[in-house]
Amino acid sequence: MAKNALDWIVLILVIIGGLNLGIAGFGYNVIERLLGAGSLITNIIYWLIGLAALYTIWIAIKK
């Protein structure tokens, strides 16, 4: 993966999302702590992470 700028951005978002979910398992949500629970920017970040995951799945299936 990680061949162009979009791939790098997607990789970073997927890593951030994965780390956040791992830490959330211990009861601490980093994204919500930094940006506020339920705020518009938090929801946008979650949407971007979700879209990045879908893009990653699409790339994996395409190969």
Distance bins in CASP14 RR format, pairs under 12 A and 6 or more apart:
PFRMAT RR
TARGET T0000
AUTHOR 0000-0000-0000
RMODE 2
METHOD distances of the structure
MODEL  1
1 7 1 0 1 0 0 0 0 0 0 0 0
1 8 0 0 0 0 1 0 0 0 0 0 0
1 9 0 0 0 0 0 1 0 0 0 0 0
1 10 1 0 0 1 0 0 0 0 0 0 0
1 11 1 0 0 1 0 0 0 0 0 0 0
1 12 0 0 0 0 0 1 0 0 0 0 0
1 14 0 0 0 0 1 0 0 0 0 0 0
1 15 0 0 0 0 0 1 0 0 0 0 0
1 52 0 0 0 0 0 1 0 0 0 0 0
1 55 0 0 0 0 1 0 0 0 0 0 0
1 56 1 0 0 1 0 0 0 0 0 0 0
1 57 0 0 0 0 0 1 0 0 0 0 0
1 58 0 0 0 0 0 1 0 0 0 0 0
1 59 1 0 0 1 0 0 0 0 0 0 0
1 60 0 0 0 0 1 0 0 0 0 0 0
1 62 0 0 0 0 0 1 0 0 0 0 0
1 63 0 0 0 0 1 0 0 0 0 0 0
2 8 1 0 1 0 0 0 0 0 0 0 0
2 9 0 0 0 0 1 0 0 0 0 0 0
2 10 0 0 0 0 1 0 0 0 0 0 0
2 11 1 0 1 0 0 0 0 0 0 0 0
2 12 0 0 0 0 1 0 0 0 0 0 0
2 14 0 0 0 0 0 1 0 0 0 0 0
2 15 0 0 0 0 0 1 0 0 0 0 0
2 56 0 0 0 0 0 1 0 0 0 0 0
2 59 0 0 0 0 0 1 0 0 0 0 0
3 9 0 0 0 0 0 1 0 0 0 0 0
3 10 0 0 0 0 0 1 0 0 0 0 0
3 11 0 0 0 0 0 1 0 0 0 0 0
3 59 0 0 0 0 1 0 0 0 0 0 0
3 63 0 0 0 0 0 1 0 0 0 0 0
4 10 0 0 0 0 1 0 0 0 0 0 0
4 11 0 0 0 0 0 1 0 0 0 0 0
4 59 0 0 0 0 0 1 0 0 0 0 0
5 11 0 0 0 0 0 1 0 0 0 0 0
5 12 0 0 0 0 0 1 0 0 0 0 0
6 12 0 0 0 0 0 1 0 0 0 0 0
6 13 0 0 0 0 0 1 0 0 0 0 0
6 51 0 0 0 0 0 1 0 0 0 0 0
6 52 0 0 0 0 1 0 0 0 0 0 0
6 55 1 0 0 1 0 0 0 0 0 0 0
6 56 0 0 0 0 0 1 0 0 0 0 0
6 58 0 0 0 0 0 1 0 0 0 0 0
6 59 0 0 0 0 0 1 0 0 0 0 0
7 13 0 0 0 0 0 1 0 0 0 0 0
7 14 0 0 0 0 0 1 0 0 0 0 0
7 52 0 0 0 0 0 1 0 0 0 0 0
7 55 0 0 0 0 1 0 0 0 0 0 0
7 56 0 0 0 0 1 0 0 0 0 0 0
7 58 0 0 0 0 0 1 0 0 0 0 0
7 59 1 0 0 1 0 0 0 0 0 0 0
8 14 0 0 0 0 0 1 0 0 0 0 0
8 15 0 0 0 0 0 1 0 0 0 0 0
8 52 0 0 0 0 0 1 0 0 0 0 0
9 15 0 0 0 0 0 1 0 0 0 0 0
9 16 0 0 0 0 0 1 0 0 0 0 0
9 48 0 0 0 0 1 0 0 0 0 0 0
9 49 0 0 0 0 0 1 0 0 0 0 0
9 51 0 0 0 0 0 1 0 0 0 0 0
9 52 1 0 0 1 0 0 0 0 0 0 0
9 55 0 0 0 0 1 0 0 0 0 0 0
9 56 0 0 0 0 0 1 0 0 0 0 0
10 16 0 0 0 0 0 1 0 0 0 0 0
10 17 0 0 0 0 0 1 0 0 0 0 0
10 48 0 0 0 0 1 0 0 0 0 0 0
10 49 0 0 0 0 1 0 0 0 0 0 0
10 50 0 0 0 0 0 1 0 0 0 0 0
10 51 0 0 0 0 1 0 0 0 0 0 0
10 52 1 0 1 0 0 0 0 0 0 0 0
10 53 0 0 0 0 1 0 0 0 0 0 0
10 54 0 0 0 0 1 0 0 0 0 0 0
10 55 1 0 1 0 0 0 0 0 0 0 0
10 56 1 0 0 1 0 0 0 0 0 0 0
10 57 0 0 0 0 0 1 0 0 0 0 0
10 58 0 0 0 0 0 1 0 0 0 0 0
10 59 0 0 0 0 1 0 0 0 0 0 0
10 60 0 0 0 0 0 1 0 0 0 0 0
11 17 0 0 0 0 0 1 0 0 0 0 0
11 18 0 0 0 0 0 1 0 0 0 0 0
11 49 0 0 0 0 0 1 0 0 0 0 0
11 52 0 0 0 0 1 0 0 0 0 0 0
11 53 0 0 0 0 0 1 0 0 0 0 0
11 55 0 0 0 0 1 0 0 0 0 0 0
11 56 0 0 0 0 1 0 0 0 0 0 0
11 59 0 0 0 0 0 1 0 0 0 0 0
12 18 0 0 0 0 0 1 0 0 0 0 0
12 19 0 0 0 0 0 1 0 0 0 0 0
12 45 0 0 0 0 0 1 0 0 0 0 0
12 48 0 0 0 0 0 1 0 0 0 0 0
12 49 0 0 0 0 1 0 0 0 0 0 0
12 52 0 0 0 0 1 0 0 0 0 0 0
12 56 0 0 0 0 0 1 0 0 0 0 0
13 19 0 0 0 0 0 1 0 0 0 0 0
13 20 0 0 0 0 0 1 0 0 0 0 0
13 31 0 0 0 0 0 1 0 0 0 0 0
13 44 0 0 0 0 0 1 0 0 0 0 0
13 45 0 0 0 0 1 0 0 0 0 0 0
13 46 0 0 0 0 0 1 0 0 0 0 0
13 47 0 0 0 0 0 1 0 0 0 0 0
13 48 1 0 1 0 0 0 0 0 0 0 0
13 49 1 0 1 0 0 0 0 0 0 0 0
13 50 1 0 0 1 0 0 0 0 0 0 0
13 51 0 0 0 0 1 0 0 0 0 0 0
13 52 1 1 0 0 0 0 0 0 0 0 0
13 53 0 0 0 0 1 0 0 0 0 0 0
13 54 0 0 0 0 0 1 0 0 0 0 0
13 55 0 0 0 0 1 0 0 0 0 0 0
13 56 0 0 0 0 1 0 0 0 0 0 0
14 20 0 0 0 0 0 1 0 0 0 0 0
14 21 0 0 0 0 0 1 0 0 0 0 0
14 48 0 0 0 0 0 1 0 0 0 0 0
14 49 1 0 0 1 0 0 0 0 0 0 0
14 50 0 0 0 0 1 0 0 0 0 0 0
14 51 0 0 0 0 0 1 0 0 0 0 0
14 52 1 0 1 0 0 0 0 0 0 0 0
14 53 1 0 1 0 0 0 0 0 0 0 0
14 54 0 0 0 0 0 1 0 0 0 0 0
14 55 0 0 0 0 1 0 0 0 0 0 0
14 56 1 0 1 0 0 0 0 0 0 0 0
14 57 0 0 0 0 0 1 0 0 0 0 0
14 59 0 0 0 0 0 1 0 0 0 0 0
14 60 0 0 0 0 0 1 0 0 0 0 0
15 21 0 0 0 0 0 1 0 0 0 0 0
15 22 0 0 0 0 0 1 0 0 0 0 0
15 49 0 0 0 0 1 0 0 0 0 0 0
15 52 0 0 0 0 1 0 0 0 0 0 0
15 53 0 0 0 0 0 1 0 0 0 0 0
15 56 0 0 0 0 0 1 0 0 0 0 0
16 22 0 0 0 0 0 1 0 0 0 0 0
16 23 0 0 0 0 0 1 0 0 0 0 0
16 30 0 0 0 0 1 0 0 0 0 0 0
16 31 1 0 0 1 0 0 0 0 0 0 0
16 34 0 0 0 0 0 1 0 0 0 0 0
16 35 0 0 0 0 0 1 0 0 0 0 0
16 45 0 0 0 0 1 0 0 0 0 0 0
16 46 0 0 0 0 0 1 0 0 0 0 0
16 48 0 0 0 0 1 0 0 0 0 0 0
16 49 1 0 0 1 0 0 0 0 0 0 0
16 50 0 0 0 0 0 1 0 0 0 0 0
16 52 0 0 0 0 1 0 0 0 0 0 0
16 53 0 0 0 0 0 1 0 0 0 0 0
17 23 0 0 0 0 1 0 0 0 0 0 0
17 24 0 0 0 0 1 0 0 0 0 0 0
17 29 0 0 0 0 0 1 0 0 0 0 0
17 30 0 0 0 0 1 0 0 0 0 0 0
17 31 1 0 0 1 0 0 0 0 0 0 0
17 45 0 0 0 0 1 0 0 0 0 0 0
17 46 0 0 0 0 1 0 0 0 0 0 0
17 47 0 0 0 0 0 1 0 0 0 0 0
17 48 0 0 0 0 1 0 0 0 0 0 0
17 49 1 0 1 0 0 0 0 0 0 0 0
17 50 0 0 0 0 1 0 0 0 0 0 0
17 51 0 0 0 0 0 1 0 0 0 0 0
17 52 0 0 0 0 1 0 0 0 0 0 0
17 53 0 0 0 0 1 0 0 0 0 0 0
17 56 0 0 0 0 0 1 0 0 0 0 0
18 24 0 0 0 0 1 0 0 0 0 0 0
18 25 0 0 0 0 0 1 0 0 0 0 0
18 29 0 0 0 0 0 1 0 0 0 0 0
18 30 0 0 0 0 0 1 0 0 0 0 0
18 31 0 0 0 0 0 1 0 0 0 0 0
18 46 0 0 0 0 0 1 0 0 0 0 0
18 49 0 0 0 0 1 0 0 0 0 0 0
18 50 0 0 0 0 0 1 0 0 0 0 0
18 52 0 0 0 0 0 1 0 0 0 0 0
18 53 0 0 0 0 1 0 0 0 0 0 0
18 56 0 0 0 0 0 1 0 0 0 0 0
19 25 0 0 0 0 0 1 0 0 0 0 0
19 26 0 0 0 0 0 1 0 0 0 0 0
19 28 0 0 0 0 0 1 0 0 0 0 0
19 29 0 0 0 0 0 1 0 0 0 0 0
19 30 1 0 0 1 0 0 0 0 0 0 0
19 31 0 0 0 0 1 0 0 0 0 0 0
19 49 0 0 0 0 0 1 0 0 0 0 0
20 26 0 0 0 0 0 1 0 0 0 0 0
20 27 0 0 0 0 0 1 0 0 0 0 0
20 28 0 0 0 0 1 0 0 0 0 0 0
20 29 1 0 0 1 0 0 0 0 0 0 0
20 30 1 0 1 0 0 0 0 0 0 0 0
20 31 1 0 1 0 0 0 0 0 0 0 0
20 32 0 0 0 0 1 0 0 0 0 0 0
20 33 0 0 0 0 1 0 0 0 0 0 0
20 34 0 0 0 0 1 0 0 0 0 0 0
20 35 0 0 0 0 0 1 0 0 0 0 0
20 42 0 0 0 0 0 1 0 0 0 0 0
20 45 0 0 0 0 1 0 0 0 0 0 0
20 46 0 0 0 0 1 0 0 0 0 0 0
20 49 1 0 0 1 0 0 0 0 0 0 0
20 50 0 0 0 0 0 1 0 0 0 0 0
21 27 0 0 0 0 0 1 0 0 0 0 0
21 28 0 0 0 0 0 1 0 0 0 0 0
21 29 0 0 0 0 1 0 0 0 0 0 0
21 30 0 0 0 0 1 0 0 0 0 0 0
21 31 0 0 0 0 1 0 0 0 0 0 0
21 46 0 0 0 0 0 1 0 0 0 0 0
21 49 0 0 0 0 1 0 0 0 0 0 0
21 50 0 0 0 0 0 1 0 0 0 0 0
21 53 0 0 0 0 0 1 0 0 0 0 0
22 28 0 0 0 0 1 0 0 0 0 0 0
22 29 0 0 0 0 1 0 0 0 0 0 0
22 30 0 0 0 0 1 0 0 0 0 0 0
22 31 0 0 0 0 0 1 0 0 0 0 0
23 29 1 0 0 1 0 0 0 0 0 0 0
23 30 1 0 1 0 0 0 0 0 0 0 0
23 31 0 0 0 0 1 0 0 0 0 0 0
23 32 0 0 0 0 0 1 0 0 0 0 0
23 33 0 0 0 0 1 0 0 0 0 0 0
23 34 0 0 0 0 0 1 0 0 0 0 0
24 30 1 0 0 1 0 0 0 0 0 0 0
24 31 0 0 0 0 1 0 0 0 0 0 0
24 32 0 0 0 0 1 0 0 0 0 0 0
24 33 0 0 0 0 0 1 0 0 0 0 0
24 37 0 0 0 0 0 1 0 0 0 0 0
24 46 0 0 0 0 0 1 0 0 0 0 0
27 33 0 0 0 0 0 1 0 0 0 0 0
28 34 0 0 0 0 0 1 0 0 0 0 0
29 35 0 0 0 0 1 0 0 0 0 0 0
29 36 0 0 0 0 1 0 0 0 0 0 0
29 37 1 0 0 1 0 0 0 0 0 0 0
29 38 0 0 0 0 0 1 0 0 0 0 0
29 42 0 0 0 0 1 0 0 0 0 0 0
29 45 0 0 0 0 0 1 0 0 0 0 0
29 46 0 0 0 0 0 1 0 0 0 0 0
30 36 0 0 0 0 0 1 0 0 0 0 0
30 37 0 0 0 0 0 1 0 0 0 0 0
30 42 0 0 0 0 0 1 0 0 0 0 0
30 45 0 0 0 0 0 1 0 0 0 0 0
31 37 0 0 0 0 1 0 0 0 0 0 0
31 38 0 0 0 0 0 1 0 0 0 0 0
31 39 0 0 0 0 1 0 0 0 0 0 0
31 41 0 0 0 0 1 0 0 0 0 0 0
31 42 1 0 0 1 0 0 0 0 0 0 0
31 43 0 0 0 0 0 1 0 0 0 0 0
31 44 0 0 0 0 0 1 0 0 0 0 0
31 45 1 0 1 0 0 0 0 0 0 0 0
31 46 1 0 0 1 0 0 0 0 0 0 0
31 47 0 0 0 0 0 1 0 0 0 0 0
31 48 0 0 0 0 0 1 0 0 0 0 0
31 49 0 0 0 0 1 0 0 0 0 0 0
32 38 1 0 0 1 0 0 0 0 0 0 0
32 39 0 0 0 0 1 0 0 0 0 0 0
32 41 0 0 0 0 0 1 0 0 0 0 0
32 42 1 0 1 0 0 0 0 0 0 0 0
32 43 0 0 0 0 0 1 0 0 0 0 0
32 45 0 0 0 0 1 0 0 0 0 0 0
32 46 0 0 0 0 1 0 0 0 0 0 0
33 39 0 0 0 0 0 1 0 0 0 0 0
33 42 0 0 0 0 1 0 0 0 0 0 0
34 41 0 0 0 0 1 0 0 0 0 0 0
34 42 0 0 0 0 1 0 0 0 0 0 0
34 45 0 0 0 0 1 0 0 0 0 0 0
35 41 1 0 1 0 0 0 0 0 0 0 0
35 42 1 0 1 0 0 0 0 0 0 0 0
35 43 0 0 0 0 1 0 0 0 0 0 0
35 44 0 0 0 0 1 0 0 0 0 0 0
35 45 1 0 0 1 0 0 0 0 0 0 0
35 46 0 0 0 0 1 0 0 0 0 0 0
36 42 1 0 1 0 0 0 0 0 0 0 0
36 43 0 0 0 0 0 1 0 0 0 0 0
36 45 0 0 0 0 0 1 0 0 0 0 0
36 46 0 0 0 0 0 1 0 0 0 0 0
37 43 0 0 0 0 0 1 0 0 0 0 0
37 46 0 0 0 0 0 1 0 0 0 0 0
38 44 0 0 0 0 0 1 0 0 0 0 0
38 45 0 0 0 0 0 1 0 0 0 0 0
38 46 0 0 0 0 1 0 0 0 0 0 0
39 45 0 0 0 0 1 0 0 0 0 0 0
39 46 0 0 0 0 0 1 0 0 0 0 0
40 46 0 0 0 0 0 1 0 0 0 0 0
40 47 0 0 0 0 0 1 0 0 0 0 0
41 47 0 0 0 0 0 1 0 0 0 0 0
41 48 0 0 0 0 0 1 0 0 0 0 0
42 48 0 0 0 0 0 1 0 0 0 0 0
42 49 0 0 0 0 0 1 0 0 0 0 0
43 49 0 0 0 0 0 1 0 0 0 0 0
43 50 0 0 0 0 0 1 0 0 0 0 0
44 50 0 0 0 0 0 1 0 0 0 0 0
44 51 0 0 0 0 0 1 0 0 0 0 0
45 51 0 0 0 0 0 1 0 0 0 0 0
45 52 0 0 0 0 0 1 0 0 0 0 0
46 52 0 0 0 0 0 1 0 0 0 0 0
46 53 0 0 0 0 0 1 0 0 0 0 0
47 53 0 0 0 0 0 1 0 0 0 0 0
47 54 0 0 0 0 0 1 0 0 0 0 0
48 54 0 0 0 0 0 1 0 0 0 0 0
48 55 0 0 0 0 0 1 0 0 0 0 0
49 55 0 0 0 0 0 1 0 0 0 0 0
49 56 0 0 0 0 0 1 0 0 0 0 0
50 56 0 0 0 0 1 0 0 0 0 0 0
50 57 0 0 0 0 0 1 0 0 0 0 0
51 57 0 0 0 0 0 1 0 0 0 0 0
51 58 0 0 0 0 0 1 0 0 0 0 0
52 58 0 0 0 0 0 1 0 0 0 0 0
52 59 0 0 0 0 0 1 0 0 0 0 0
53 59 0 0 0 0 0 1 0 0 0 0 0
53 60 0 0 0 0 0 1 0 0 0 0 0
54 60 0 0 0 0 0 1 0 0 0 0 0
54 61 0 0 0 0 0 1 0 0 0 0 0
55 61 0 0 0 0 0 1 0 0 0 0 0
55 62 0 0 0 0 0 1 0 0 0 0 0
56 62 0 0 0 0 0 1 0 0 0 0 0
56 63 0 0 0 0 0 1 0 0 0 0 0
57 63 0 0 0 0 0 1 0 0 0 0 0
END
